[in-house]
């Protein structure tokens, strides 16, 4: 008898938000999605696709079309896997919620991407404390069709397994890299800045804030700088890092990180909103263009 997948969410206690982890890999219970679930997907999908016109990178938008994602119904993992496996050898696996770090790294290292099977409730459209199906499927999965980005994700997973063996400080450094690239990364493209980070493309407010608000810093990609920079999970980002291409991202992170972890252990972390001498800061120019100020 097959056990129904659970919906594992955080707990709110008198000490605040407490994450709850699960290691289970489950079949997507597609037939059990309700009309409300499918409508929630449709509402979020249509809203984000409209917002992301001219904001998201070409690869993201094109790959959603390659998958055949639409607002009509929650996509089926098995149908997506048929496309994904042929393109880059990745497989989507269903999970019940947040994974422990080592389990997450192991999945990525073996070209398996964990997707939360359940979708947020209608009253959670604009904010959810942990990843749900919409964030994972809409936000993360399209770029796994890009061969270079797919290789980067696997390399990150392998690096995560190594960092876990090194210790907590190395994990902090590596988590910041994931946060500022996979989740909240920007890319130079078509004469301006575009979004590729899943935490941005799956968020209405962050999609607008990251490109159009004068508040955040937009800094050229620098591996050491990223690994030293703190971040917040409960507000819009104060800093975004900008890559020139996915090839640049892959090449910059190819070397062994062990010497870098040792070096970072001797240096203080940097507050999320701080701009430092040497940062290459991007400022909005006329129209769609952006100007790079260079060192400040």
C-alpha positions as CSV (number, residue, x, y, z in Angstrom):
1,X,0.0,0.0,0.0
2,X,1.5,3.3,-1.1
3,X,1.7,6.0,1.7
4,X,0.4,9.4,0.8
5,X,3.1,12.1,0.6
6,X,3.1,14.5,3.5
7,X,3.1,18.3,3.3
8,X,6.0,19.2,5.5
9,X,6.2,22.9,6.5
10,X,8.0,25.0,9.1
11,X,6.8,25.4,12.6
12,X,6.1,28.7,14.2
13,X,7.1,28.7,17.9
14,X,7.6,31.2,20.6
15,X,11.2,31.5,19.4
16,X,10.1,32.2,15.8
17,X,10.4,30.2,12.6
18,X,11.8,26.7,13.0
19,X,12.5,24.8,9.8
20,X,11.4,21.2,9.6
21,X,13.4,18.7,7.4
22,X,12.5,15.6,5.7
23,X,14.5,13.1,3.6
24,X,11.7,11.2,1.9
25,X,11.6,10.9,-1.9
26,X,8.0,10.5,-3.1
27,X,6.0,10.0,-6.3
28,X,4.1,13.2,-7.4
29,X,0.5,12.6,-6.4
30,X,-0.8,14.5,-9.5
31,X,-4.3,13.0,-9.4
32,X,-4.8,14.3,-5.9
33,X,-4.2,18.0,-6.8
34,X,-7.4,19.9,-6.2
35,X,-9.1,22.5,-8.4
36,X,-7.7,25.1,-6.0
37,X,-4.2,23.8,-6.4
38,X,-4.4,24.0,-10.2
39,X,-5.9,27.5,-9.9
40,X,-3.1,28.6,-7.6
41,X,-0.6,27.4,-10.2
42,X,-2.4,29.2,-13.0
43,X,-2.7,32.5,-11.0
44,X,1.0,32.5,-10.2
45,X,2.1,31.3,-13.6
46,X,0.2,33.9,-15.5
47,X,1.2,36.7,-13.2
48,X,4.9,35.9,-13.2
49,X,5.1,35.3,-17.0
50,X,3.7,38.8,-17.5
51,X,6.1,40.4,-15.1
52,X,9.1,38.6,-16.4
53,X,8.7,39.9,-20.0
54,X,11.9,41.9,-20.6
55,X,13.1,41.1,-17.1
56,X,14.0,37.4,-17.2
57,X,16.9,36.0,-19.2
58,X,16.2,34.4,-22.6
59,X,17.2,30.9,-21.5
60,X,14.6,30.9,-18.7
61,X,11.7,32.0,-20.8
62,X,12.7,29.8,-23.8
63,X,13.1,26.7,-21.6
64,X,9.8,27.0,-20.0
65,X,8.3,26.9,-23.5
66,X,10.5,23.8,-24.3
67,X,9.0,22.1,-21.3
68,X,5.5,23.0,-22.4
69,X,4.8,24.7,-19.1
70,X,1.4,26.5,-19.1
71,X,-1.1,27.9,-16.7
72,X,-3.7,25.2,-17.6
73,X,-2.5,22.6,-15.0
74,X,0.3,21.8,-12.6
75,X,2.9,20.1,-14.8
76,X,3.6,16.4,-14.3
77,X,7.1,15.4,-13.2
78,X,7.2,12.4,-15.5
79,X,6.4,14.5,-18.6
80,X,9.0,17.1,-17.6
81,X,11.6,14.3,-17.0
82,X,11.1,12.9,-20.5
83,X,12.3,16.3,-21.9
84,X,14.9,17.0,-19.2
85,X,16.6,13.6,-19.3
86,X,17.2,13.8,-23.0
87,X,18.5,17.3,-22.8
88,X,20.9,17.3,-19.9
89,X,20.5,14.0,-18.1
90,X,18.8,15.5,-15.0
91,X,15.8,14.0,-13.2
92,X,13.2,15.7,-11.0
93,X,12.4,13.8,-7.8
94,X,9.5,14.6,-5.6
95,X,10.1,15.6,-2.0
96,X,7.9,16.6,1.0
97,X,9.7,19.8,2.0
98,X,13.1,21.0,3.0
99,X,16.0,18.6,2.8
100,X,19.0,18.3,5.1
101,X,22.1,19.8,3.5
102,X,23.9,16.6,2.8
103,X,20.8,15.0,1.2
104,X,20.3,18.0,-1.0
105,X,24.0,18.1,-2.1
106,X,23.9,14.3,-2.9
107,X,20.8,14.8,-5.1
108,X,22.5,17.6,-7.1
109,X,25.8,15.8,-7.3
110,X,23.9,12.9,-9.0
111,X,21.9,15.2,-11.3
112,X,18.6,14.8,-9.4
113,X,16.7,18.0,-8.6
114,X,14.4,17.8,-5.6
115,X,10.9,19.4,-6.3
116,X,8.5,19.9,-3.4
117,X,5.3,18.1,-4.5
118,X,2.8,20.5,-2.8
119,X,1.8,24.0,-3.8
120,X,1.2,27.0,-1.6
121,X,-2.3,27.9,-0.4
122,X,-4.2,30.9,-2.0
123,X,-3.5,33.1,1.0
124,X,0.2,32.4,0.6
125,X,0.5,33.7,-3.0
126,X,3.0,36.5,-2.2
127,X,5.1,34.9,0.4
128,X,6.0,31.4,1.7
129,X,8.7,30.6,4.2
130,X,10.0,27.6,2.4
131,X,10.2,26.3,-1.2
132,X,7.0,24.9,-2.6
133,X,6.1,23.3,-6.0
134,X,5.8,26.7,-7.7
135,X,9.1,28.0,-6.6
136,X,10.9,24.8,-7.4
137,X,9.2,23.9,-10.7
138,X,8.6,27.4,-12.2
139,X,11.7,29.0,-10.8
140,X,14.5,26.3,-10.8
141,X,13.7,23.7,-13.4
142,X,13.8,25.7,-16.7
143,X,17.5,26.5,-16.4
144,X,18.3,22.8,-15.9
145,X,17.7,22.5,-19.7
146,X,20.8,24.7,-20.2
147,X,23.8,22.4,-20.5
148,X,26.3,24.8,-18.8
149,X,23.9,25.7,-15.9
150,X,23.0,22.1,-15.5
151,X,26.7,21.2,-15.1
152,X,27.1,24.1,-12.6
153,X,24.4,22.7,-10.5
154,X,26.0,19.3,-10.4
155,X,29.4,20.8,-9.6
156,X,27.7,22.7,-6.8
157,X,26.3,19.5,-5.4
158,X,29.7,17.8,-5.5
159,X,31.2,20.9,-3.8
160,X,28.6,20.8,-1.1
161,X,29.4,17.2,-0.2
162,X,33.1,18.2,0.2
163,X,32.2,21.4,2.2
164,X,30.0,19.3,4.5
165,X,33.1,17.2,5.3
166,X,35.2,20.3,5.9
167,X,32.9,21.9,8.4
168,X,30.3,24.6,9.3
169,X,32.3,27.6,8.1
170,X,32.8,26.1,4.6
171,X,29.1,25.4,4.4
172,X,28.3,29.0,5.2
173,X,30.5,30.2,2.4
174,X,29.1,27.8,-0.1
175,X,25.5,28.5,0.9
176,X,26.1,32.2,0.1
177,X,27.3,31.2,-3.4
178,X,24.0,29.3,-4.0
179,X,22.0,32.2,-2.6
180,X,23.6,34.8,-4.7
181,X,23.7,32.8,-8.0
182,X,21.0,30.0,-8.2
183,X,18.5,31.9,-6.0
184,X,19.1,35.6,-6.6
185,X,21.5,35.9,-9.5
186,X,21.4,38.5,-12.3
187,X,23.0,38.2,-15.7
188,X,24.1,40.8,-18.3
189,X,22.2,40.2,-21.5
190,X,20.6,42.1,-24.4
191,X,22.2,45.4,-23.4
192,X,20.9,45.3,-19.8
193,X,20.5,43.2,-16.7
194,X,18.2,40.2,-16.7
195,X,17.1,37.7,-14.0
196,X,18.1,34.1,-13.8
197,X,17.8,33.4,-10.0
198,X,14.8,31.3,-9.0
199,X,14.1,33.2,-5.9
200,X,13.6,36.3,-8.0
201,X,11.6,34.8,-11.0
202,X,9.1,33.1,-8.7
203,X,8.5,36.3,-6.7
204,X,6.4,39.2,-8.0
205,X,7.9,41.8,-5.7
206,X,11.5,40.7,-6.0
207,X,11.3,40.6,-9.9
208,X,10.5,44.3,-9.9
209,X,12.7,45.3,-6.9
210,X,15.9,43.7,-8.2
211,X,16.0,45.7,-11.5
212,X,14.0,48.8,-10.9
213,X,14.4,49.8,-7.3
214,X,17.3,52.3,-6.5
215,X,17.8,50.6,-3.1
216,X,19.8,47.4,-3.8
217,X,23.4,47.2,-4.9
218,X,24.1,45.3,-8.2
219,X,27.7,44.2,-8.1
220,X,29.8,42.3,-10.7
221,X,30.5,38.6,-10.0
222,X,33.4,38.0,-7.6
223,X,33.6,34.6,-6.0
224,X,35.4,35.6,-2.8
225,X,33.2,38.7,-2.4
226,X,30.0,36.5,-2.7
227,X,31.3,34.0,-0.2
228,X,31.9,36.7,2.4
229,X,28.6,38.5,1.9
230,X,25.7,37.8,4.4
231,X,22.1,37.8,3.2
232,X,18.6,38.1,4.6
233,X,15.8,35.6,4.0
234,X,12.9,37.7,5.3
235,X,13.1,40.8,3.0
236,X,14.1,41.8,-0.5
237,X,17.8,41.5,-1.1
238,X,20.1,44.5,-0.5
239,X,22.7,43.2,-2.9
240,X,22.6,41.2,-6.2
241,X,25.6,39.8,-8.0
242,X,25.8,40.0,-11.8
243,X,27.4,37.4,-14.1
244,X,28.4,38.0,-17.7
245,X,27.4,34.5,-18.8
246,X,26.7,31.0,-17.5
247,X,30.1,30.0,-18.8
248,X,31.7,32.6,-16.6
249,X,29.9,31.2,-13.6
250,X,31.0,27.7,-14.4
251,X,34.6,28.6,-15.0
252,X,34.9,30.8,-11.9
253,X,33.7,28.0,-9.6
254,X,35.6,25.1,-11.3
255,X,38.7,25.1,-9.0
256,X,38.9,23.3,-5.7
257,X,37.5,25.5,-3.0
258,X,39.5,24.2,-0.1
259,X,42.3,26.9,-0.3
260,X,39.6,29.5,-0.6
261,X,37.8,28.3,2.5
262,X,41.0,28.5,4.4
263,X,41.5,32.1,3.2
264,X,38.0,33.1,4.0
265,X,38.3,31.8,7.5
266,X,40.7,34.6,8.3
267,X,38.4,37.4,6.9
268,X,35.3,39.0,8.4
269,X,32.0,38.6,6.7
270,X,30.4,41.6,4.8
271,X,27.0,43.0,5.6
272,X,24.4,42.4,2.9
273,X,24.0,46.0,1.9
274,X,27.5,47.2,2.0
275,X,29.4,48.5,-1.0
276,X,33.2,48.2,-0.8
277,X,36.2,49.7,-2.7
278,X,36.8,47.5,-5.7
279,X,33.2,46.5,-6.2
280,X,32.0,46.8,-9.9
281,X,28.6,48.5,-9.4
282,X,26.0,48.6,-12.1
283,X,23.7,51.7,-12.3
284,X,20.7,52.0,-14.6
285,X,21.4,54.0,-17.7
286,X,18.9,55.2,-20.4
287,X,16.2,52.9,-21.6
288,X,17.1,49.2,-21.1
289,X,20.8,49.9,-20.8
290,X,23.0,49.7,-17.7
291,X,26.3,51.4,-17.0
292,X,29.1,49.8,-15.0
293,X,30.7,52.3,-12.7
294,X,33.8,50.2,-12.2
295,X,35.8,50.5,-9.0
296,X,34.3,52.9,-6.5
